[in-house]
Amino acid sequence: MNTVNFVKMQGCGNDYVYIDCFQNDISKFDIQDLAVKISDRHFGVGGDGLVLIAPSDIADAKMRMFNADGSEGNMCGNAIRCVGKYVFENGYVNKETINVETKSGIKTLSLNVKDSEVKSVKVKMGKAEFACEKIPVLYGTEEEVINKPLAVNGKEYNITCVSMGNPHCVIYMDETDSLDIEKIGPSFENNAVFPERVNTEFISVIDSNTLKMRVWERGSGETLACGTGACAAVAASVKNGFCKKNEPVTVILRGGELCITYTDDNVIMEGAAKIVFKGEFIYD
């Protein structure tokens, strides 16, 4: 019987199980199988996936994240805030600006610390990319997909595609509360135009500084929040003329709110990160 220590953390309700690889040797585990089992909300700890917090040769720490279906993701904005909180509060770093290695490159985090506790984290998420080959999205000869039609389940939607180190498809609608996301989400995720599948954001524009969003994440289903998705939503909204560049936009998610600012060179995200509980998982 194998056991591993974990900590459960969440950012805007986007909850992951975190394993400290500074302290735990997980080389004996099948990580993808572990991710599936530990994420199960009935037979495991429960979460949107598994995150490994590890030493890095090129940054202050390294983050690897796995979706609830075991697939490895490139980046998670809510998870990386929790990583920043964890490494600071556990003494792996003693500074308030840190770098974290991810599959989408090195991200810079600014920690808002009060009385030795990280209250919130601001993350430079990198540049939003709209080029089809960088997402990727297969849409004829188009170089970018901005407000273009796509038929899904017999209905036509206008989509805007953007990469935040992982693929996103943004759709605008009058309201999102009545959306049958369990039905439409998988149809977008697995649509043939997205060869690596896609995260899908359903957006209602409240005003030029406020968006309301529901998200279907590839490999996890609907989650209460998605940091890269919120960034993609604001980037797409600037591109479509709903929001303004260099101005903070509040994105209202089912699990809370994120503050996103889109610039030509970076998308900046700020939000809280919280520890839920700690424990020991029996893996067999």
N, C-alpha and C positions, 0 to 999 in steps of 0.2 A: 504494500500500500504506500503510495506516494502522497505527500502533503506539500502545500505551498502557501506561504503567507500572502495576503492580499490586502488592499485597501479599496473600498468603494468610494468613488467621487463623482460629482456631477457639476455640470455647468449649464444653467438654464434647463435642467431636467434631462439633458443629454448625458446619460449615466454609463460609465464604463467601470470595469473591474481592472485595477492597476496592480501590477507585480513589480516590486523593486528588485531589479537585476543587479544592483550594486551589492545586494545582500543575498539574493536567492540564485542558485544555480539551476537553470531550467533546461539545460542542454539534454537532459534525459527525457524531456517531454516532447510529444508531437504537438507543436504549438497550435496548429490549425484545429486539431481535435480538442485540445485544451480550451481554445477560444469558444468552440461550439458548446462544450459541456459547462464551462464556468458562466457563460452568458445566459444559459437557460433559466427562465424566470420561475420554473416549477421545480426542476431537479438540480439546479446549480445556484450560484450566487444571484444571478440575474443582472442583465445590463444590455446596452446596445452593442457591446463588444468587449474586447480585451486590449489593454494597453500595457506595453512593456516599457519601463523606465530604466535605461541602461547607461553605462559609461560611453563616452564618445572620444574618438581620437582627434576630432576636428571642431568640437563644440563643448559647451559645459555639460550637456547631457544629450542622450539620444532617445527618441520616441519611436516605437513601432506600434501600429494599431491594426487590430483585426476586427472585422465585422462579426456580427452574431452568427453568420453562416460559415465562418472560418476563413473567408477571403481576406487577404491583406489589403488595407487601404493605403493611400498615399499620404493623407493628411486629415486632421480633424481639428478645427479651431477651438471647439469647446474642450476637447481632451488636452490640447497643448497648454491651455490656461491652467488646468489641473496639474499637469506635469511641472509647470513653473512653480506653483504653490508648493508641491510636494518636495522638490529638490531644495527649495529655500528653507522651508520649515524643518526639514530633516538634516540640514547642515551640509548638504553636498555642494552648495554654493553660498557665498556670504555677500553677494552684491545684488543690487536691485535691477540691473540690466543684464540679461543673460541671453545666450544663444542656445538653441535646441536643434539638433540634427533630425531631419525627417526624410522620408522618401521624396518629398517635394523640395528638398533643399534645406538650408539652415534658416530658421526663423528667429527674429529678435523679439524678446519679451521685455516689457517694462513692468515691474512689480510695484503695486501700490501697497506698501507695508506700514502697518500701524501696530505698535506694541508687539513686534516680532511675528505678527500674523499677516499673511497676504490677504488683503481684502478684495482686490480686483487685479486684473492683468490686462495690459494693452499689448497687442501682438501685431507686428508688421507681417502681414500675410503674403506679401509678394504682389507682383503685378498681375492684374486680370488679363487673361489672354482670350481674344475673340477669334483668332485664326482657326479654321476648321480642323487643320491637321494637328493642332496642339490640344484639341479638346479630348478625343477626336470625334468628329461628326461627319457623316457621309451625306452630302446634300448637293448632288449634281456638281456643277462647276463653280458653285459659290465659294468665295474666299472667307466670308463670314455669314453666320446665320443670325440675322437681327430682324425680329418680328416677321418671320417667314412661316407659311402655313405647313402644318403636318397633320395628316389624318390618323387618328388613333381611335380604335373601337368604333369606327363609322362616324366619328365627329371630327370636324376640323378645328385645330387649335393653332394659334400663332405663337411661335416659340422663339426665344433668344438663347443662344448657346454660348457658354463661357467656361473657361478653365480657371480654377484657383489652385492648380496643382492636381486637381481631380475634376472630372467632367460634370457640368451642370446644365440643366435645361430649365429655363425660367418661363412661366406662363402667367399671364395676367387675367384676372376675373373680377367681377363685381364684389363677390364675397366668397369666403373659403369655408365657412362653418358647415355648410350643407354638403360639401364635396364628399363623394364616396371614394375616398383616397385608397381604400383597400382594393377597390376594383380597378381604378385608373392608374394607380402608381406602378404596379408591375408591368402594365402595358407600355408605359413610357420607359421604364428601366430596361426592358428587354427588347425594345424596338430595334429593328435592323439598322436604322441610321446611326445607332450608337454601338460601335463594335466592341467597346469595353464596358458596356452598360452605362447608366447615367443616374445621377442624383437629380431629382425633379422638385423644383420650388413652385408652389402655387401662391400667387401674390395678389393682394388687394392693396391698391394705392389709397392711403388715407389722405395724405397731402405730400408736399414736396420734401418733407423731413420725416415722414412716418410711413412705414410699410407694415402690413400684416401678412404673415406667412405661415403656410403649412409645408412640410417637407416629407418626401419619400426618398429615403436613402438606399442606395444600391447595397444589397447584402444584409440590410437590417430592417427594412420596411419603414413605416412612419415612426419618426422620433419626435420628441418634444422640442428639440432644437437642433440646428446644424450651423456651426460657425462658418465653415466655408460656403455653405448655402446662403447664409445671410450676406456674406461678402459678395457672392455671385449675384444675388438679388439686387443689391445696391448698384453694383457695376452695370448690370443690365438696365437698371432703371435710369441711370445717368445716360447710358447709350440711347435709350428710347425717349429721353427728354422729360421723364417724370421727376427726377431728382437732379440736384446740382453737384458738380464737381467741387471737392474741397470743403464741403459742408457736412457736418455730422447728421446721420440719418438713424432714427430709432427703428429697429426691426422688432416687431412684436411677434413672439413665437408662443407656442402653446405652453412652454416651460418658463418663460420669462422674456426679458428684453436684452438686446445687444445694441451697442452704439457702433456704427460703421461709417468710416469716412473714405470715400474713393478719391484717389489722386492718379495722375498719369503714371507714376512710378510704383505705387503701392496701394494696397487696400488695408486700412488700419481698423482693427476690431478691438473693442473693450467690453469686458464683462466680468462677472464674478466666477469664482470656483470654490466649491465646498466639499469637505470630507463628510461622508455619510456614516460609514462604520468600517471597522477593521476585523479581520478574522483569518482562519486557516481553512483552506479548501482541500478536501480529500479527493485525489484524482486516481481513478482506476478504470 
